[in-house]
Each structure stands twice: as C-alpha cells, then as structure tokens.
C-alpha cells in the first residue's frame, strides 16, 4: 500500500480524484472483478431504497440483472458489509 501511495504522490501531484482512479486502473491496481462486485452491491442497495421493496425481491432483481447465482450474491454482499 505504501508503494501505491508513493506512486500516486510522484505521478499525480495536480490530479483530481477521477484522474487518480484512471491512473490506478492503467497500472492494474484496480481489478475488473472488484469493480463489478461494487456495482452489484450498490445496485442492490439502491434497489432496496428506490423501489422500497423486500430484501428478497431486491436480491432476485440484482441476481437477474447481473446474471449471478445467489451464492455469489451472498459472498459479494458479505464482503462489502
């Protein structure tokens, strides 16, 4: 982690947060899998809030939208809680 911060400090002095994130993506510090899992987690939370539905229904919608099985869904949710 220290080396990542050092790399950002050396290469992104005048960057805003979007540029820093792009820099980290280019260097391979963010994986596609972790981005996808975050998208799934936040989609689930927004479904609960916006649709005012049960957790079961939000889970089913999320699993269908992202084409994942329920066991993967539970692993993702557990990871980010």
N, C-alpha and C positions, 0 to 999 in steps of 0.2 A: 504494500500500500504506500509506503514511503516513496518508493521509486515512481509510482504513478503520479503522486502529488508533485514530486520533483520535476517530472517530465512536463506536467501541466504548467508549473511555475516557469520553466525555461522556455516553453514554446507558445504560451498563451497569455502573455502579460496584459494585453489590452483587449482580450476577448470577452464577449458576453457569454452567458450560460449555454446558449444554443451552439455557439462555435466550439466551446469546450467539449460539449457532448459529441459533436461531429468529429472532433479531433480524437476522442477516445474510441469512437466507432471505427475510424480509419485505422487506428493502431491495434484494433482487435480486443480492446479491454471490455467491451460490452458484447455479450453473445446474443444471437438471434433468439435462442431459447428463453433467456431471462426476459427479453423484451416481450415476447409472446405471452409468457406467464403473467407478467404485469398487466398486459392488455386484458387477459382473461379475468384476472382478479378485479380490476377496476370496472370492467363491463358488468360483472356480477353485482358489485356494489351499487353501480348506477341503476341497474335494473331493479334492485330492491327499493331504492329511493324513488326513482321516477315513476315506476309503474305501481308502486305501493302494493306489491304482491307478496305472496308467501315465499319463504326461502326455497321450498321445494320447486315452485314454479320458476323462480329466478335461476335455480340450478339447471333445470331442464332446458330452459331457453339458452342459457350460456353454453351448455354442452352441445346443443344442436347448432348454435351459431358458429362455434369454433371446431365442431366435429371432433370432440374428445369424449372419452368414456368417463363415467362417474368416478372411477377410481383415480384417474389422472386429475380430475377436477378437485377431488378431496385433497390430493397431495399438494396441488397448487395453492388452494385456499389455506391449508395448514401452514405452508411455507411463509405466506405473507401476513398471517395474523399475529 
